[in-house]
Amino acid sequence: MRISLLPVSVLAFLVPALAHAQSASAHAEIEQLVDEHRAEYVEASKEIWSYAELGYHEEKSSALLQKDLKEAGFTVQTGVADEPTAFIASYGQGKPVIAILGEFDALPGLSQAAVPDRSPVNAGAPGHGCGHNLLGSGAALAAVALKDYMQKNHVAGTLRYYGTPAEEGGSGKVYMVRDGLFKDVDVVLHWHPGPANAVGNGGALAVTSAKFTFHGVAAHAAMAPDRGRSALDAVMLMGNGIEFLREHVPSSTRIHYIISNGGAAPNVVPDLAELSLMARSPSIVTLNGIWARIKKIAEGASMMTETTVDIHDIGSDANIIPNDPLAKLAQRNLEEVGGFKYSPEEQHFAEELQKSLPPNAQGNLESTANIVPLRPIDPNAPSASTDVGDVSWNVPTIGFSAATFVPGVVAHTWQAAACAGTSIGQKGMTVAAKAIAITGADLFADPKLVEAAKADFVKQTKGHTYMSQIPPGQKPLLNYRQ
């Protein structure tokens, strides 16, 4: 028998081409699985939108996602990290371990019907002004589709869905990190609702918050002022100190505070007063140094007024560490999935909603069909904060955003809450689910991708030490909204 061997040059061409064809076939299969499960998780997003539960109290939202994931074949561990609504849903075994993050908490005061004008469902009640009803449901949709693909194609490895409560100021993921729940994870995938389809390679502002409670001595403000030691004076002096500090921190630093308790009556020297403060920076390392100075200002105010100060209810979220290999992979996959276009009804909704926005903020409604090019994060650009950052300091992490908001709408508004309850939000959720699921499949299929992500993680964090300002003994602040 005569055997003809292909030249090495031909083999070098055929092997990548074959791998690409296999990848395309897997991606198509996974996207189809997302479409098959879509209706169920659209319904879940609607239910969670209607629940609109605040951080650490997302009982119905968490239970719904747990139920759906159990029925899909996941094993669920509940109440992790001393957080009643936190859970981990797992499928498979062995390496690699790929995790998908889900959130489901709402924001206070943003109750809103799915209509383009300000119409609270219940005035003053919470609402999903950050779209976490879509986030948690979309992440679960991705996980279930990827699990079905793994089961059907005998893919080795462990897939996890992390149900993470209280992202909105409760630092839920920080306690989960602290309890070692991510220590064996190889890569973390996440997404967030927004006005555009994009990959976020790093970014977000590190944030630390606390309440500074000063204790003084009460006295009659007219008859015996000399006997009083004013806690309010200490609060005011601390505020003045913060204002002077602003000149001596990086320009990208943000410091904001309120007097959350200023005393009981003007004719009584306050024996108790409180300042609630948040500080932010593009780097948790820089912020830790600024926070140390803020504490010194509090101590100085205490000394000047002969009061004492307690620092408590501390929250802390890190910035997100970039990962270039994961960003490249995520961008390619998001571009493959593509965006979406509005139906005539959605177009009308968007046009009406944009009338409530400033004229210069009304974005292009056709942009939902596009994918934003991958670009470096600008540390001086406006940004928010998230406890995903703490995960990214411990595990290679990459995130997507999807166009769930009408272009021009920003998070933490009634407009965002309205979009989160509509088919616009649900279409964006589906884009995110597909991008996450096929990215997860790529990581399971190619160990070199995981190795590259880990190598870049080491490079990005070299010379820096992760440290949360949350004290080791502090338990999750389950009632932080109160």
Beta strands, then each sheet from edge to edge (+ up, - down):
strand 1: 75-78
strand 2: 87-93
strand 3: 97-102
strand 4: 157-163
strand 5: 187-194
strand 6: 198-200
strand 7: 206-215
strand 8: 254-261
strand 9: 272-281
strand 10: 308-317
strand 11: 397-403
sheet 1: 1+ 2- 4+ 3+ 5+ 11+ 6-
sheet 2: 8+ 9- 7+ 10-
end
